[in-house]
Amino acid sequence: MSRAALLTVTVLWVMSLGACTKQGFLAAPKADGDVAEKIGGFSSDTHFLLEPTGDAENLLGRQVRVTSAGAWTIADERAPGCEVRVKESSSSYKKKYRVGLGDLTAFAGGYKDMLKLEARYGRSVEAEYEIQNVKTLTADTEGPCGEVIVKSVRVGSGFRKLVRAAEGAAKGRVGKGGIGVEGGREAATEALDSMEWGDPQAYAFSYDRAAQQKQFDFWVKMPEKLVDGERVSFEFSANETAYLIAIVLEETGVGGVLYPSDSVPLPTVKGKSNVVLPSPDEKGLKAELRDPKTAARETLVVYAFTHREDFDRFKPAAMDAGEGLAYAEKLEKALSQVPISRWSRVTKSYEIVPKDGE
């Protein structure tokens, strides 16, 4: 584990555990006051991809894994038996957008990249797009495509830049080295990454939800800021009984499984109620910094399953402390075989600050 990695939550018991040009890290951009449209909160019919794809037609009809907490994913391929007829319409315009990290969508195979961004920066990251749209593709589907599917895609060329609000006054923020910062203005931003594509590719989509789909709602409550040494608890609630798998990730993406554990082999929240963990029968959790003078960020990732057999199928075996991210990546891919009405995922980022930094 690298020096930059910070174990910000200490467990006090033994746990069982397409054609794009990447440009890398950039100098900070000027404050952009002419962004034409800001997309967020799922109020828009348009949802943007973390990275565009040249396989626009094959994107249609794939299942979309929708969660109320954002960070959606799209299956890497259509469900067996799903048939799609494609309708194309010309639509030429140029536009700018700004999209919050939680409102971006990744392919299942690329979910790890989104999770690493959130683990390192929380949801302060936004994507700025400059798009020359050329056409829209719409799907007519037949067969068992899924409960929530890609209905249409926007296709165009453009530029996408990942930025976040600059933290010039931040104390000991890990991961800032080498990223240009333009300070002195409230709107100053850090540029984290950019990509540009010249050939038209799918960059955004709309979805269609089956009318009969049953909605599974799941929530997690915890503080957004903790003080070094402070006791930690998590409150889980759901509209139907669910079984939980919880993973903790450090800023570097290193992490492990929090639940299930030896003490709580079947973490369960009853329908239309809540549960707080650790329970009174367990030993406690506390926030703990590797360096007591340096603040750190960590991310809790919780999967909830309404069917016990799904939980039993996907629950992790014993693993090393650093394997949490790899496990989450494998789980996200495997969930393509599970109806979205039977599971949900929530991520929560929080900061640990030194005792003198309250």
JOPE-V163704 format. One record per pair of residues at least 24 apart in sequence whose C-alpha atoms are under 6 Angstrom apart, sorted by the first residue. I is the first residue (numbers start at 1). J is the second residue. D is the distance in Angstrom with one decimal. If there is no record, write none. Layout:
BEGIN
i=I j=J d=D
i=I j=J d=D
END
This chain:
BEGIN
i=5 j=252 d=5.7
i=6 j=290 d=5.2
i=7 j=290 d=5.9
i=8 j=287 d=5.5
i=8 j=288 d=4.9
i=8 j=289 d=4.9
i=9 j=287 d=4.5
i=9 j=288 d=5.5
i=10 j=286 d=5.9
i=10 j=288 d=6.0
i=11 j=285 d=5.4
i=12 j=285 d=5.9
i=15 j=261 d=5.0
i=16 j=261 d=5.2
i=16 j=318 d=5.0
i=17 j=257 d=5.7
i=17 j=317 d=5.9
i=17 j=318 d=3.8
i=17 j=319 d=4.9
i=18 j=53 d=5.0
i=18 j=54 d=5.0
i=20 j=196 d=6.0
i=20 j=197 d=5.0
i=21 j=195 d=5.5
i=21 j=196 d=5.5
i=22 j=195 d=4.8
i=23 j=194 d=5.6
i=23 j=195 d=5.9
i=24 j=193 d=5.1
i=25 j=192 d=5.4
i=25 j=193 d=5.0
i=26 j=191 d=5.7
i=27 j=180 d=4.4
i=28 j=180 d=5.2
i=28 j=181 d=5.3
i=28 j=182 d=5.8
i=28 j=190 d=4.9
i=28 j=191 d=4.9
i=31 j=187 d=5.6
i=31 j=188 d=5.8
i=35 j=96 d=5.5
i=36 j=96 d=5.1
i=37 j=97 d=4.9
i=38 j=97 d=5.5
i=38 j=98 d=4.7
i=39 j=99 d=5.1
i=40 j=103 d=5.9
i=45 j=206 d=5.7
i=46 j=205 d=5.7
i=46 j=206 d=5.2
i=47 j=204 d=5.4
i=47 j=205 d=5.4
i=48 j=104 d=5.4
i=48 j=204 d=4.2
i=49 j=104 d=5.7
i=49 j=105 d=4.8
i=49 j=106 d=5.9
i=49 j=203 d=5.5
i=49 j=204 d=5.5
i=50 j=104 d=5.7
i=50 j=105 d=5.7
i=50 j=106 d=5.4
i=52 j=202 d=5.5
i=52 j=203 d=4.5
i=53 j=201 d=5.5
i=53 j=202 d=5.3
i=54 j=201 d=4.5
i=56 j=202 d=5.1
i=60 j=150 d=5.1
i=61 j=149 d=5.3
i=61 j=150 d=5.0
i=62 j=149 d=5.3
i=62 j=150 d=5.6
i=63 j=146 d=5.7
i=63 j=148 d=5.6
i=63 j=149 d=4.3
i=64 j=148 d=5.4
i=64 j=149 d=5.2
i=67 j=344 d=6.0
i=69 j=346 d=5.6
i=70 j=102 d=4.9
i=70 j=103 d=5.7
i=71 j=102 d=4.9
i=71 j=105 d=5.9
i=72 j=105 d=4.8
i=73 j=105 d=5.3
i=73 j=106 d=4.8
i=73 j=107 d=5.2
i=73 j=108 d=5.4
i=74 j=107 d=4.7
i=74 j=108 d=5.7
i=75 j=108 d=5.4
i=76 j=108 d=6.0
i=79 j=145 d=5.5
i=81 j=143 d=5.7
i=81 j=144 d=6.0
i=82 j=143 d=4.8
i=82 j=144 d=5.3
i=82 j=145 d=4.6
i=83 j=141 d=5.6
i=83 j=142 d=5.1
i=84 j=140 d=5.7
i=84 j=141 d=4.6
i=85 j=139 d=5.7
i=85 j=140 d=5.1
i=86 j=138 d=5.8
i=86 j=139 d=4.9
i=87 j=137 d=5.7
i=87 j=138 d=5.1
i=88 j=136 d=5.9
i=88 j=137 d=4.7
i=89 j=135 d=5.7
i=89 j=136 d=5.4
i=90 j=135 d=4.3
i=91 j=134 d=5.2
i=91 j=135 d=4.5
i=92 j=133 d=5.3
i=92 j=134 d=4.5
i=93 j=132 d=5.8
i=93 j=133 d=5.3
i=94 j=131 d=5.6
i=94 j=132 d=4.4
i=95 j=130 d=5.9
i=95 j=131 d=5.4
i=96 j=129 d=5.4
i=96 j=130 d=4.5
i=97 j=128 d=5.8
i=97 j=129 d=5.0
i=98 j=127 d=5.6
i=98 j=128 d=4.5
i=99 j=126 d=5.4
i=99 j=127 d=5.1
i=100 j=126 d=4.4
i=101 j=125 d=5.5
i=101 j=126 d=5.3
i=108 j=332 d=6.0
i=108 j=333 d=5.4
i=112 j=329 d=5.5
i=116 j=253 d=5.4
i=119 j=251 d=4.8
i=119 j=298 d=5.8
i=119 j=299 d=5.2
i=120 j=251 d=4.0
i=122 j=349 d=5.3
i=124 j=164 d=5.5
i=125 j=163 d=5.6
i=125 j=164 d=4.5
i=126 j=162 d=5.8
i=126 j=163 d=5.4
i=126 j=164 d=5.9
i=127 j=161 d=5.6
i=127 j=162 d=4.5
i=128 j=160 d=5.6
i=128 j=161 d=5.1
i=129 j=159 d=5.7
i=129 j=160 d=4.6
i=130 j=158 d=5.5
i=130 j=159 d=5.2
i=131 j=157 d=5.9
i=131 j=158 d=4.4
i=132 j=156 d=5.4
i=132 j=157 d=5.3
i=132 j=158 d=5.9
i=147 j=209 d=5.9
i=147 j=210 d=5.1
i=148 j=208 d=5.7
i=148 j=209 d=4.4
i=149 j=207 d=5.5
i=149 j=208 d=5.5
i=150 j=207 d=4.4
i=151 j=206 d=5.7
i=151 j=207 d=4.7
i=151 j=208 d=5.5
i=152 j=205 d=5.5
i=152 j=206 d=5.3
i=153 j=204 d=5.7
i=153 j=205 d=4.1
i=154 j=202 d=5.6
i=154 j=204 d=5.3
i=154 j=205 d=6.0
i=155 j=200 d=5.8
i=155 j=201 d=5.0
i=155 j=202 d=4.3
i=156 j=200 d=4.2
i=156 j=201 d=5.3
i=157 j=197 d=5.6
i=157 j=198 d=5.3
i=157 j=199 d=5.7
i=157 j=200 d=4.6
i=158 j=196 d=5.9
i=158 j=197 d=5.6
i=159 j=195 d=5.9
i=159 j=196 d=4.4
i=160 j=194 d=5.6
i=160 j=195 d=5.4
i=161 j=193 d=5.8
i=161 j=194 d=4.2
i=162 j=192 d=5.4
i=162 j=193 d=5.2
i=163 j=190 d=5.3
i=163 j=191 d=4.5
i=163 j=192 d=5.5
i=164 j=189 d=5.4
i=164 j=190 d=5.3
i=165 j=189 d=4.5
i=166 j=190 d=5.3
i=172 j=294 d=5.1
i=214 j=341 d=5.8
i=215 j=341 d=5.9
i=216 j=341 d=5.6
i=224 j=350 d=4.5
i=225 j=350 d=5.5
i=225 j=351 d=4.7
i=225 j=352 d=5.9
i=226 j=352 d=4.8
i=227 j=352 d=5.5
i=227 j=353 d=5.1
i=227 j=355 d=5.7
i=228 j=287 d=5.3
i=228 j=288 d=5.0
i=228 j=353 d=5.9
i=228 j=354 d=5.3
i=228 j=355 d=5.7
i=229 j=286 d=5.6
i=229 j=287 d=5.1
i=229 j=288 d=5.5
i=230 j=286 d=5.3
i=230 j=287 d=5.4
i=231 j=285 d=5.7
i=231 j=286 d=4.2
i=232 j=285 d=5.3
i=232 j=286 d=5.2
i=233 j=277 d=5.6
i=234 j=276 d=5.6
i=234 j=277 d=5.3
i=235 j=275 d=5.7
i=235 j=276 d=4.4
i=236 j=274 d=5.4
i=236 j=275 d=5.4
i=237 j=273 d=5.8
i=237 j=274 d=4.1
i=238 j=271 d=5.6
i=238 j=272 d=5.7
i=239 j=271 d=4.9
i=239 j=272 d=4.5
i=240 j=271 d=3.4
i=240 j=272 d=5.9
i=241 j=269 d=5.6
i=241 j=270 d=4.2
i=241 j=271 d=4.0
i=241 j=306 d=6.0
i=242 j=268 d=5.8
i=242 j=269 d=5.4
i=242 j=304 d=5.7
i=242 j=305 d=5.1
i=242 j=306 d=4.4
i=243 j=267 d=5.7
i=243 j=268 d=4.6
i=243 j=304 d=5.5
i=243 j=305 d=5.1
i=244 j=303 d=5.7
i=244 j=304 d=4.6
i=245 j=302 d=5.6
i=245 j=303 d=5.2
i=246 j=301 d=5.7
i=246 j=302 d=4.3
i=247 j=300 d=5.8
i=247 j=301 d=5.1
i=248 j=299 d=5.8
i=248 j=300 d=4.7
i=249 j=298 d=5.7
i=249 j=299 d=5.2
i=250 j=298 d=4.7
i=251 j=297 d=5.8
i=251 j=298 d=5.8
i=254 j=322 d=4.8
i=255 j=321 d=5.7
i=255 j=322 d=4.8
i=255 j=324 d=4.7
i=256 j=321 d=4.6
i=256 j=322 d=5.8
i=256 j=323 d=5.8
i=256 j=324 d=4.2
i=292 j=354 d=5.7
i=293 j=354 d=5.6
i=295 j=352 d=5.6
i=295 j=353 d=4.5
i=296 j=351 d=5.8
i=296 j=352 d=5.3
i=297 j=350 d=5.8
i=297 j=351 d=4.4
i=298 j=349 d=5.7
i=298 j=350 d=5.7
i=299 j=348 d=5.5
i=299 j=349 d=4.2
i=300 j=347 d=5.6
i=300 j=348 d=5.1
i=301 j=346 d=5.9
i=301 j=347 d=4.5
i=302 j=345 d=5.6
i=302 j=346 d=5.3
i=303 j=344 d=5.8
i=303 j=345 d=4.5
i=304 j=343 d=5.4
i=304 j=344 d=5.3
i=305 j=342 d=5.8
i=305 j=343 d=4.4
i=306 j=342 d=5.2
END
